[in-house]
Amino acid sequence: MTVDWRPDRGIRRTVLVLAAAGAVLFAAGAALDAMWLLGIGVWAAITAIGMELVYRP
């Protein structure tokens, strides 16, 4: 049985929060027809994906 290392959980939580925030902002931007919200949502999702790809525990 392996024990989760604390920094791994922190990075995973950060990736999940960024992805969720990106999805919410993207949906809100699409619903409100606000390009700046769409842009922030996309960049949050890109950051989450980048962190997931770079940091592999």
N, C-alpha and C positions, 0 to 999 in steps of 0.2 A: 504494500500500500504506500502510495506517495503522499507526501504532505505538501500542500500548496505553500509556495514561498510568498511572503507578504508583498514584495514589490510586484510580483506577477499579478496578484489580485488587484492591486492599485492601477496597474496599466490596463488590465481588462475592464475594470470599472470605468476608467477614463474613456476608453474606446467605445464602450456601450453608451455612455452619457453623450459623447460627441455624436455618435450615429443617431441616437434618438432625438437630440436637439436639431440635428440637420434635417431629419425627416419631418419634424414638426414645423420648422421654419420653411422648408420647401413647400409643404402642403399649405401653410398659411399664405405664403407668397403667391402660390398658384390661385388660391381662393380669392385673395384680395387684389390680384393682378399687380403686385408690387415686385418689381424686378430686384430691388435691393434685398428684400427678404429671400427671394429665390437665390440670389448670389451668396448670401451668408449661409443659407442652408446647404448649398452645394459645396462651399469651401469647408464647412464643418464635416460633411461626409467625406470629402477628399482627405482631410486631416485624419479622421478616424481610420480610413483605409490605409493611409500612409503609415500611421503608427502601428497598425496591425501587421503590415508587411515588414516593417523594419524591426520591430521588437517581437521576436519569436522566442517564447520561453522554452 
